């Protein structure tokens, strides 16, 4: 019976959330970016049905909304994993080996930048300066910052997350 559970109430709640956001900005086209940021904060990404509802509620054209979403790298069309890993590619991190850190993480997790692991635990994202350049190269996992990284350290950090749950399945 669980499989046949109606999703209407979930959808209704999602639409209420959207309405609250639109009310705050009065659905103005000039506020499209903050509206999208609010939707993403609220849902963790930009769900397709919410974008469609945004267009029908405000009269904005879907191609215009999608144009903005795809132009800015901050917007995500897919759900993120349990933990978001932000790898810094700002200047200080770049000259201190951000690329090698990213390669180690991609290899360890088996995903590319922008991807999410099959188990839904991690999403990898490239960002500009995280504001702690003296620690370069830097990454953040959730709210935690990891600095002066080496590729080996980055791998160990990922392993420790899986080891915490006693379910490490990454590279040996
Ligand atoms: S450049 Fe990476 S933290 Fe500033």
Boltz pocket constraint, residues with backbone or C-beta under 6 A from the ligand:
constraints:
  - pocket:
      binder: B
      contacts: [[A, 88], [A, 89], [A, 90], [A, 91], [A, 92], [A, 93], [A, 94], [A, 128], [A, 129], [A, 130], [A, 131], [A, 132], [A, 133], [A, 134], [A, 136], [A, 137], [A, 138]]
      max_distance: 6.0
